[in-house]
Amino acid sequence: MTNAESLQRLAALPAVYEILAHPRLEVLSANIDHDLLVAGIQARLAFHREVLRNGPHHSPPSADELAQEVALEVEKWHAPGLEPVINLTGTLLHTNLGRAPLSAAAIAALVRAAGSVNLEYDLDAGKRGDRDSVVEALLTRLTGAEAATVVNNNAAALYLALNTLANKRRVVVSRGELVEIGASFRMPDIIRASGCRLMEVGTTNRTHLADYRQALDEGGQLLLKVHTSNYRVVGFASEVSLAELVKLGRERNVPVVADLGSGALVDVSRYGVPDEPLVQDAVRAGADLVTFSGDKLLGGPQSGVIVGRSPFIKRVKRNPMKRALRCDKLVLGALDATLAAYLSPQTLEQNLPTYRMLSRSLAEIETLARQVQPPLERWAQGRAKVELLPSRAQVGSGAAPDATLPSLAFALTPLKGSSATQLARALRQLSPPVIGRLHDGGLLLDLRALLDPERLISALSEAPP
Ligand SMILES: *Cc1c(COP(=O)(O)O)cnc(C)c1O
């Protein structure tokens, strides 16, 4: 292709004003910022210029075609950035899918909190109050701690606890507890980022009280105990209990902080999830501060809770970084409603979706499967073979890595001409999108986390063939 030919084809692209004046864009242009619309048109034109320069066989799109493209693009700008999805991955608290689904009460609380509320306003006294008071009374009642505060997430909670108690000082932690939780959270990094110096003790598999004692002799100023949420050392292993660390901390007048990660408020071993420490136990063991997430096993909104002894919580609240890391009213409202569910253990499994998912029997999951099977089979016709198979679900979010819960999953085996990734993509295009898990050349749709079978059925039934 000669330069002249190329220029000619580029010149044949419609001009911005032609596209703007197109009837397809007329209604849109009345409702959208003019400069944004022009920028949108220019972006499409730039895209086509690039295509024409690189592909000698392409012909320039007409003004009609371009107007249509721009209109579809602009309509997408208005679509909500967050879309509900149906989680059939087999991971109950999936970090990429927003972890714990909120309870009806928590959702109602979010909505109530949306307007003007008494967030930092004491209605009795008619003067300024403390936003932590929205949840502090429930947190102390449920955990047995003297005081509590809440921040953006558990990473922030740990950061704030360490920064408050040991900025520029040495934090003693076992080498076996220097874990990475998800791609961007590494224990050594958070300790350093909070201004502390890391003092590692023991070995990967064994750490003894004498190791901690020696570290204190050598200048350690805070004892940190981390729950290794997402991995386990098995075999020739030993660790020092929180109670022993507290005893040592008291002897040496050094504060003890426990990062629990999940922070279960009820014993989840009854659901087949062992070794998850209870917040109440860490408080009872005497830790000065205990940190945990609000959106893991607690089942609430993303938040990080710090509970502990009053003088320490007071210092945390006075740290200027508390202001930078604090929660907004929506989160505090939803967390409050989530915590209130724990006041009635008999109805916890009904009221909190996290516990509904954890507590389901296989018989209940099978009932769900029977409901979903016919529309799924219709949807899969010509694309995949559908079988209902036993499967194992996991808690996720770094909780209980080696525990799996019995479940059932539809295994979709692609028919000739299809593939598992195509099936996965087609399910993601449903409304709402359905997210499964690729496995062994097929796609698994695990049912333990299915909270609303009607929505799945309608998504499958309304799909174009
Ligand atoms: C998950 C986890 C964190 C991080 O909590 P986020 O709420 O994700 O910030 C920190 N420590 C432990 C032990 C965890 O399990």
The ligand as an SDF file (V2000), in Angstrom:
LIG
                    3D

 15 15  0  0  0  0  0  0  0  0999 V2000
   -6.5540  -11.5550   56.2170 C   0  0  0  0  0  0  0  0  0  0  0  0
   -5.5010  -11.2590   57.1930 C   0  0  0  0  0  0  0  0  0  0  0  0
   -4.9700   -9.9610   57.3010 C   0  0  0  0  0  0  0  0  0  0  0  0
   -5.4100   -8.8630   56.4030 C   0  0  0  0  0  0  0  0  0  0  0  0
   -6.7400   -8.5280   56.6420 O   0  0  0  0  0  0  0  0  0  0  0  0
   -7.5450   -7.5810   55.6370 P   0  0  0  0  0  0  0  0  0  0  0  0
   -8.8700   -7.4090   56.3040 O   0  0  0  0  0  0  0  0  0  0  0  0
   -7.5860   -8.2880   54.3410 O   0  0  0  0  0  0  0  0  0  0  0  0
   -6.7910   -6.3050   55.5480 O   0  0  0  0  0  0  0  0  0  0  0  0
   -4.0050   -9.7430   58.2440 C   0  0  0  0  0  0  0  0  0  0  0  0
   -3.5630  -10.7240   59.0550 N   0  0  0  0  0  0  0  0  0  0  0  0
   -4.0490  -11.9790   58.9810 C   0  0  0  0  0  0  0  0  0  0  0  0
   -3.5110  -13.0090   59.9110 C   0  0  0  0  0  0  0  0  0  0  0  0
   -5.0380  -12.2800   58.0470 C   0  0  0  0  0  0  0  0  0  0  0  0
   -5.5230  -13.5260   57.9730 O   0  0  0  0  0  0  0  0  0  0  0  0
  1  2  1  0
  2  3  1  0
  2 14  2  0
  3  4  1  0
  3 10  2  0
  4  5  1  0
  5  6  1  0
  6  7  2  0
  6  8  1  0
  6  9  1  0
 10 11  1  0
 11 12  2  0
 12 13  1  0
 12 14  1  0
 14 15  1  0
M  END
$$$$
